[in-house]
Amino acid sequence: MAFTASMIRTRILALVFVIVTVASGFAVVPSPPKPGLGPILPNVFAGWRVFAAVVHTGDPAAADPTNLGILKEYGFTDLAIGTYTQDDGRKLTIRAARFADASGAYGAFTFYKTPEMLNEKIGDQASSLNNRVLFYRGNVLVDAVFEKLTVMSAAELRELSDNIPLPQGGARNLPSLPTYLPKQAYVKNTAKYILGPLALDKIGSPISGELVDFGAGAEVIQGTYESSGGRATLVLISYPTPQIAADHLRRIDATHAPNAQAAPGAPPVVDVGTFSDKRSGPLVAIAAGPFSQSEAKSLLASVHYDADVTWNENTYFDKKNNLANLLWNIIILCGVLMAITIVAGFAFGGVRVLFQRLLPSGAAKSEADFISLHLDDALEPSRAVRVSTGPAKS
């Protein structure tokens, strides 16, 4: 069978196409998984083994169908649900919700924590009630329910906490706002860190989410305090700048002023008894409830904003990148080079002296003549000529 030139060209092009396609298939490098999408729960920890495959979902309704909007406010990303068993037949159910950063996990932890819970040392913070343990580690909130508690249950959860992946960079930073809550008369386990209006309205705050204006970058911490008239509330609102805080404080004062008339479309004002507020830097503090005027004033006076600088980038101030360490090494290097130069000079001079003593006198003289330039001898004749040919002085 004879092949024409066009048939040969067609077969060659087809072969080249197949080779390129196969090569490109081998050259494809799988893209790395996106941050935050890796597994949350291990299959085995502290003697617990997963009973079935861990279920992963990105639906917040699977975590809490009643408060799925609040979970979104905290930055919910995904959820892992696993049932674990021990060799003795005990069961443990774990629901681990992951958030965009540690602030979201901390906020969700405070939202679900109740005052009757006991504080535990698991993860970053933990609380327990009966067979239930709630803790967060980094940007993951874990809700663990034991079928039966033992003296090793807390230690087992600590091992689980060590296996939870941590976020990278600034996502690991916790909010600083809770540190401004005064300690005096505080009712433990009542602090609620809020990042949206749904959570604020859910906890029964004396100020509405519309008035706080989370769209301006606000974040809220609310705590319960004992007073002479009963339990009252302190709300701290943090804004990006003092100017934004001052503007919102004027709006709050105008809304809660005596005999103030609510404007059409304005958020409703709740009668909470005493309502006192103040601003400290970008913080707005509100004391509301059955406070006496002196109690409210004293509590607000204990709220002080302190400007602080937090490094969220690596300063590389280690032994390798320390400038002082570099200068010290340069000094040491210069000293070593000077020492080598001095030793080499003494060695060269010593060798010359040794040769002069060991070799015959004629050889030593020729060696000295060889290395001498005799520049003065070369210049003398020219000087004499210039002097003799110069004009005679009268």
C-alpha positions as CSV (number, residue, x, y, z in Angstrom):
1,M,0.0,0.0,0.0
2,A,1.5,3.3,-1.1
3,F,1.3,6.4,1.2
4,T,0.9,9.8,-0.2
5,A,2.6,12.9,1.2
6,S,-0.7,14.2,2.6
7,M,-1.4,10.9,4.4
8,I,2.1,10.8,6.0
9,R,1.7,14.4,7.1
10,T,-1.7,13.7,8.7
11,R,-0.4,10.7,10.6
12,I,2.6,12.6,11.9
13,L,0.3,15.4,13.1
14,A,-1.9,12.9,14.8
15,L,1.0,11.3,16.5
16,V,2.4,14.6,17.7
17,F,-1.1,15.5,19.1
18,V,-1.2,12.3,21.1
19,I,2.3,12.8,22.5
20,V,1.5,16.4,23.5
21,T,-1.8,15.3,25.1
22,V,-0.2,12.5,27.1
23,A,2.7,14.7,28.2
24,S,0.4,17.5,29.3
25,G,-1.6,14.9,31.3
26,F,1.5,13.8,33.2
27,A,2.6,17.4,33.7
28,V,-0.5,18.5,35.5
29,V,0.3,19.2,39.1
30,P,-2.6,19.0,41.6
31,S,-3.4,22.3,43.2
32,P,-2.9,22.3,47.0
33,P,-6.1,22.2,49.1
34,K,-7.5,25.6,50.1
35,P,-6.8,26.7,53.7
36,G,-9.4,25.6,56.2
37,L,-10.8,22.8,54.0
38,G,-8.6,20.0,55.5
39,P,-10.0,17.4,58.0
40,I,-10.9,18.7,61.5
41,L,-11.3,15.5,63.5
42,P,-8.8,12.6,63.6
43,N,-9.9,9.0,63.2
44,V,-8.1,7.9,66.4
45,F,-7.2,9.8,69.6
46,A,-6.5,8.7,73.2
47,G,-8.0,5.2,72.7
48,W,-11.1,6.5,70.9
49,R,-11.8,5.2,67.4
50,V,-14.3,6.6,65.0
51,F,-17.3,4.3,64.7
52,A,-18.1,5.4,61.2
53,A,-16.6,7.8,58.7
54,V,-16.5,11.4,60.0
55,V,-19.2,13.5,58.3
56,H,-18.1,16.8,56.8
57,T,-20.5,19.5,55.7
58,G,-20.5,23.2,55.0
59,D,-24.2,23.7,56.0
60,P,-24.5,25.7,59.2
61,A,-28.0,24.2,59.7
62,A,-26.4,20.9,60.4
63,A,-24.6,22.5,63.4
64,D,-27.5,24.5,64.8
65,P,-30.7,24.9,62.6
66,T,-32.1,27.4,65.2
67,N,-29.1,29.8,65.1
68,L,-27.7,29.3,61.6
69,G,-27.8,33.0,60.9
70,I,-25.7,33.7,64.1
71,L,-23.2,31.0,63.0
72,K,-22.8,32.9,59.7
73,E,-22.2,36.1,61.7
74,Y,-19.3,34.4,63.5
75,G,-17.8,33.3,60.2
76,F,-18.8,29.6,60.1
77,T,-17.1,27.6,57.3
78,D,-17.6,23.9,57.8
79,L,-18.6,21.2,60.3
80,A,-17.3,17.8,61.2
81,I,-19.5,15.2,63.1
82,G,-18.0,12.0,64.4
83,T,-19.1,9.2,66.8
84,Y,-16.2,7.5,68.6
85,T,-16.1,4.3,70.7
86,Q,-13.8,2.8,73.3
87,D,-12.9,-0.9,73.7
88,D,-15.3,-1.1,76.7
89,G,-18.2,0.0,74.5
90,R,-18.4,3.7,75.7
91,K,-19.5,6.2,73.1
92,L,-18.5,9.8,72.4
93,T,-20.2,12.2,70.0
94,I,-18.2,15.2,68.7
95,R,-19.4,18.1,66.7
96,A,-16.5,20.4,65.6
97,A,-17.5,23.6,63.9
98,R,-14.7,25.6,62.1
99,F,-14.8,29.4,61.6
100,A,-12.8,31.8,59.5
101,D,-10.7,32.9,62.5
102,A,-10.2,32.4,66.2
103,S,-12.4,35.4,67.0
104,G,-15.4,33.6,65.4
105,A,-14.7,30.4,67.4
106,Y,-14.3,32.4,70.6
107,G,-17.6,34.3,69.9
108,A,-19.5,31.1,69.3
109,F,-18.0,29.6,72.5
110,T,-19.3,32.5,74.5
111,F,-22.7,32.4,72.8
112,Y,-23.3,28.7,73.7
113,K,-21.7,28.9,77.2
114,T,-24.0,29.2,80.1
115,P,-23.3,30.6,83.6
116,E,-23.9,27.3,85.3
117,M,-21.1,25.6,83.4
118,L,-17.8,24.8,85.1
119,N,-14.5,26.0,83.6
120,E,-12.1,23.4,82.4
121,K,-8.5,23.4,81.2
122,I,-9.0,22.0,77.6
123,G,-7.9,23.8,74.5
124,D,-7.9,27.6,74.6
125,Q,-11.0,27.7,76.9
126,A,-13.5,25.1,78.0
127,S,-16.6,24.7,80.0
128,S,-18.5,21.6,81.1
129,L,-22.0,20.6,82.3
130,N,-22.7,17.0,83.2
131,N,-21.6,14.8,80.3
132,R,-21.1,17.8,77.9
133,V,-17.8,19.6,77.3
134,L,-17.6,22.7,75.2
135,F,-14.2,24.1,74.2
136,Y,-12.5,25.8,71.4
137,R,-9.0,25.5,69.9
138,G,-7.8,28.1,67.4
139,N,-10.7,28.6,65.0
140,V,-12.5,25.3,65.9
141,L,-15.4,25.0,68.4
142,V,-15.8,21.5,69.7
143,D,-19.0,20.2,71.4
144,A,-18.3,16.8,73.0
145,V,-21.0,14.7,74.6
146,F,-19.8,11.6,76.6
147,E,-22.1,8.6,77.1
148,K,-20.3,8.1,80.4
149,L,-17.6,10.4,82.0
150,T,-14.4,9.0,83.6
151,V,-11.5,10.6,85.4
152,M,-9.6,10.5,82.1
153,S,-12.2,12.3,80.0
154,A,-10.6,15.7,80.3
155,A,-7.2,14.3,79.4
156,E,-8.6,12.5,76.4
157,L,-10.1,15.8,75.1
158,R,-6.8,17.6,75.7
159,E,-5.2,15.1,73.4
160,L,-8.0,15.7,70.8
161,S,-7.3,19.4,71.2
162,D,-3.7,18.9,70.3
163,N,-4.7,17.2,67.1
164,I,-6.9,20.0,65.8
165,P,-5.3,22.0,63.0
166,L,-4.6,25.6,63.8
167,P,-5.2,28.5,61.4
168,Q,-2.3,30.4,59.9
169,G,-1.2,34.0,60.4
170,G,-3.5,36.6,61.9
171,A,-6.5,34.1,61.9
172,R,-5.0,32.7,65.2
173,N,-5.3,36.1,67.0
174,L,-8.0,36.4,69.7
175,P,-9.9,39.7,70.1
176,S,-8.6,42.1,72.7
177,L,-12.0,43.6,73.5
178,P,-12.9,41.1,76.3
179,T,-9.9,42.1,78.3
180,Y,-11.5,45.5,78.9
181,L,-14.4,44.0,80.9
182,P,-13.9,45.1,84.6
183,K,-13.5,42.2,87.1
184,Q,-15.4,43.8,90.0
185,A,-18.9,42.4,90.5
186,Y,-18.6,40.4,87.3
187,V,-20.8,37.3,87.1
188,K,-18.6,34.5,85.7
189,N,-19.3,32.9,82.4
190,T,-21.7,35.7,81.3
191,A,-19.4,37.5,78.8
192,K,-20.8,37.3,75.3
193,Y,-18.6,38.3,72.3
194,I,-20.9,39.5,69.5
195,L,-20.1,40.2,65.8
196,G,-23.6,40.7,64.4
197,P,-27.1,42.0,65.1
198,L,-28.7,38.6,65.2
199,A,-26.5,37.4,68.1
200,L,-26.9,40.8,69.9
201,D,-30.7,40.7,69.8
202,K,-30.7,37.0,70.8
203,I,-28.9,37.6,74.1
204,G,-31.2,40.4,75.1
205,S,-28.9,43.4,74.9
206,P,-30.0,46.8,76.2
207,I,-28.9,48.3,72.8
208,S,-30.2,47.2,69.4
209,G,-28.0,45.9,66.6
210,E,-29.2,48.8,64.4
211,L,-27.9,51.3,66.9
212,V,-24.6,49.5,67.3
213,D,-24.1,49.5,63.5
214,F,-22.0,46.4,62.8
215,G,-21.6,47.6,59.3
216,A,-19.2,50.2,60.6
217,G,-16.8,47.5,61.8
218,A,-18.2,47.3,65.3
219,E,-17.6,44.4,67.7
220,V,-19.3,44.0,71.1
221,I,-18.6,42.3,74.4
222,Q,-21.4,42.1,77.0
223,G,-21.2,41.0,80.6
224,T,-23.5,40.7,83.6
225,Y,-22.7,42.5,86.8
226,E,-24.1,42.4,90.3
227,S,-25.6,45.6,91.6
228,S,-27.6,46.8,94.6
229,G,-30.8,46.5,92.6
230,G,-30.0,43.1,91.1
231,R,-28.1,41.9,88.0
232,A,-27.3,44.6,85.4
233,T,-25.5,44.7,82.1
234,L,-22.3,46.3,80.8
235,V,-21.8,46.6,77.1
236,L,-18.5,47.5,75.4
237,I,-18.6,48.4,71.7
238,S,-15.3,48.7,69.8
239,Y,-15.1,50.8,66.6
240,P,-12.2,51.1,64.1
241,T,-11.4,54.7,65.1
242,P,-12.2,57.1,68.0
243,Q,-14.0,59.4,65.5
244,I,-16.4,56.7,64.5
245,A,-17.0,55.8,68.2
246,A,-17.7,59.5,69.0
247,D,-20.2,59.7,66.2
248,H,-22.1,56.6,67.3
249,L,-22.0,57.7,71.0
250,R,-23.9,60.9,70.0
251,R,-26.5,58.8,68.2
252,I,-26.9,56.6,71.3
253,D,-27.2,59.6,73.6
254,A,-29.8,61.2,71.3
255,T,-31.8,58.0,71.3
256,H,-31.7,57.4,75.0
257,A,-32.0,61.1,76.1
258,P,-34.9,61.8,78.5
259,N,-38.2,62.4,76.7
260,A,-36.5,61.7,73.4
261,Q,-38.9,61.0,70.5
262,A,-38.0,58.1,68.3
263,A,-37.6,59.3,64.7
264,P,-39.5,57.4,62.0
265,G,-37.6,54.2,61.1
266,A,-35.2,54.5,64.1
267,P,-34.5,51.4,66.2
268,P,-36.7,51.0,69.2
269,V,-35.5,52.0,72.6
270,V,-35.9,49.4,75.4
271,D,-36.6,50.6,78.9
272,V,-33.8,49.0,80.9
273,G,-33.7,51.3,83.9
274,T,-30.5,53.3,84.4
275,F,-28.7,54.0,81.1
276,S,-25.2,55.5,81.4
277,D,-22.5,55.6,78.8
278,K,-19.1,57.0,78.0
279,R,-16.3,56.8,75.4
280,S,-12.7,55.9,75.9
281,G,-10.8,56.0,72.6
282,P,-12.6,53.8,70.1
283,L,-14.6,52.1,72.9
284,V,-18.1,53.0,73.9
285,A,-19.2,51.7,77.3
286,I,-22.8,51.4,78.3
287,A,-24.1,50.5,81.8
288,A,-27.7,49.6,81.9
289,G,-30.1,48.0,84.4
290,P,-30.9,48.4,88.1
291,F,-27.7,50.3,88.8
292,S,-27.6,53.2,91.1
293,Q,-26.0,56.3,89.6
294,S,-22.9,55.8,91.7
295,E,-22.5,52.2,90.8
296,A,-22.9,52.9,87.1
297,K,-20.4,55.7,87.3
298,S,-17.9,53.6,89.2
299,L,-18.2,50.7,86.7
300,L,-17.8,53.0,83.7
301,A,-14.8,54.7,85.2
302,S,-13.0,51.3,85.3
303,V,-13.1,51.0,81.5
304,H,-10.0,52.5,80.1
305,Y,-8.7,52.0,76.5
306,D,-5.0,51.4,76.2
307,A,-3.5,51.7,72.8
308,D,-1.4,48.6,72.0
309,V,0.6,47.5,69.0
310,T,0.2,43.9,68.0
311,W,2.8,42.5,65.5
312,N,0.9,40.3,63.0
313,E,4.0,39.8,60.7
314,N,7.2,38.0,61.4
315,T,9.9,40.3,62.6
316,Y,12.6,37.7,61.9
317,F,14.5,38.8,65.1
318,D,16.3,35.5,65.5
319,K,19.9,34.5,65.7
320,K,20.2,34.2,61.9
321,N,18.6,37.6,61.1
322,N,19.8,39.6,64.1
323,L,21.8,42.6,63.0
324,A,23.9,42.8,66.2
325,N,24.8,39.1,65.7
326,L,25.8,39.9,62.1
327,L,28.1,42.7,63.1
328,W,29.7,40.6,65.8
329,N,30.4,37.9,63.2
330,I,31.9,40.5,60.9
331,I,34.2,41.6,63.7
332,I,35.3,38.0,64.4
333,L,35.9,37.5,60.7
334,C,38.1,40.6,60.5
335,G,40.1,39.4,63.6
336,V,40.6,36.0,62.0
337,L,41.8,37.6,58.7
338,M,44.2,39.9,60.6
339,A,45.6,37.0,62.5
340,I,46.1,35.0,59.3
341,T,47.8,38.0,57.7
342,I,50.2,38.5,60.7
343,V,51.0,34.8,60.8
344,A,51.6,34.7,57.0
345,G,53.9,37.8,57.3
346,F,56.0,36.3,60.1
347,A,56.2,33.0,58.2
348,F,57.3,34.8,54.9
349,G,59.9,36.9,56.8
350,G,61.2,33.8,58.7
351,V,61.6,31.8,55.5
352,R,63.7,34.7,54.0
353,V,65.9,34.9,57.0
354,L,66.3,31.1,57.0
355,F,67.3,31.1,53.4
356,Q,69.8,33.9,53.9
357,R,71.5,31.9,56.7
358,L,71.5,28.5,55.0
359,L,72.4,29.5,51.4
360,P,75.9,30.7,50.4
361,S,76.6,34.4,50.5
362,G,76.6,34.8,46.7
363,A,73.2,33.2,46.3
364,A,71.9,35.4,49.0
365,K,73.2,38.5,47.3
366,S,71.8,37.5,43.9
367,E,68.4,36.9,45.7
368,A,68.6,40.4,47.2
369,D,69.5,41.9,43.8
370,F,66.7,40.1,42.1
371,I,64.0,41.6,44.3
372,S,65.5,45.1,44.4
373,L,64.1,47.7,42.0
374,H,67.0,50.3,42.3
375,L,64.7,53.2,41.5
376,D,67.1,55.8,42.8
377,D,69.9,54.6,40.6
378,A,67.7,54.9,37.5
379,L,66.8,58.5,38.2
380,E,70.3,59.9,38.9
381,P,71.5,60.2,35.2
382,S,68.4,62.1,34.1
383,R,68.8,64.5,36.9
384,A,72.4,65.2,36.0
385,V,71.5,65.9,32.4
386,R,68.7,68.3,33.3
387,V,71.1,70.2,35.6
388,S,73.9,70.4,33.0
389,T,71.7,71.6,30.1
390,G,69.9,74.3,32.0
391,P,70.6,78.0,31.3
392,A,73.6,79.5,33.0
393,K,73.0,82.0,35.8
394,S,74.6,85.4,35.4
